[in-house]
Amino acid sequence: MTLLALAVGGRGLVDPAEPVLHADDEAFLRGRAAFETIRVYDGRPFRLDDHLDRLGASAERLGLPPVDVVAFRGIAREALHASGELEAVLRLYVTPGREGGAFPTALAMVSTLPPDLEGRRASGLRMISVQLGIEPGVRAGAPWLLGGVKSTSYAVNMAAELEAQRRDADDAVFLASGRIVLEGPVTNVWWRTGRDLFTPALDLGILAGVTRATLIELAAELGYATHEGTYTVQDLAAAEEAFTSSSIREVMPMIELDGKPLGDGRPGPAAAELQAALRRAATT
Ligand SMILES: Cc1ncc(COP(=O)(O)O)c(C=O)c1O
């Protein structure tokens, strides 16, 4: 992705090549900051309100001051306008600011879309399962573990993606102990048997994906029954098809898990149907 435009709370547009954070910002020192990644379709950020709600909730859980939603809308608009891009990635960040200070920094960045998403959608992804090393229910009663918080402490998620590449796969699926399916490093996980769709429940401490919520609505309109629960990796492996969901990758078929085909080893019909429905919802 290439950064095209940047706007900073209280400053407005800034040259994307210019540094805007201090060396002692806790976002950098300790990975304590909240962020959102939003798909822009035809110049409009999809479900911006939901993303701003989640940004506010993440900031609160991280002990940051309340997010100024109006200011965020303003810098998002400025950055989008300056980018001149209609199909893009909008990222919003709120950092605590300088150590010992009380001035959070708000950033809105507009970037190009990652390359070859459609190629990957057509071929489907080969996945590995990786342990996250937690008990399935533990995050619900342990707010300090930041389950469901979109914070910049994503080094573990990125390391899991790297591990997938190291093992010649495309992406990873996190498991809790008991081989319970959680989510991907940057996606929610789904699978289908017949007309039933399955996705891990939010009380497992996974991120409440905005795309996940959208797909739950769209799936009902398309006549699928969606089940949210606690499922094992064996349930996923036995599915007729599987896919991931996220704002930027949208609905991405999974074709293989730990070296074995998922379903018939090709992108499945529900993934295609939901992807088409998501695009319709986003662009009409
Ligand atoms: C850990 C994790 N799960 C799920 C998602 C999908 O969320 P959304 O659909 O809101 O993009 C993301 C998105 O970045 C994520 O980081």
The ligand as an ORCA input file, in Angstrom:
! r2SCAN-3c Opt
* xyz 0 1
  C      -7.816     -9.461     14.453
  C      -8.837     -9.018     13.454
  N      -9.983     -9.724     13.327
  C     -10.922     -9.358     12.432
  C     -10.749     -8.262     11.580
  C     -11.821     -7.882     10.585
  O     -12.476     -6.707     10.985
  P     -13.207     -5.736      9.981
  O     -14.217     -6.560      9.245
  O     -13.844     -4.709     10.846
  O     -12.177     -5.186      9.054
  C      -9.590     -7.503     11.692
  C      -9.418     -6.325     10.836
  O      -8.427     -5.686     10.790
  C      -8.616     -7.879     12.655
  O      -7.479     -7.176     12.786
*
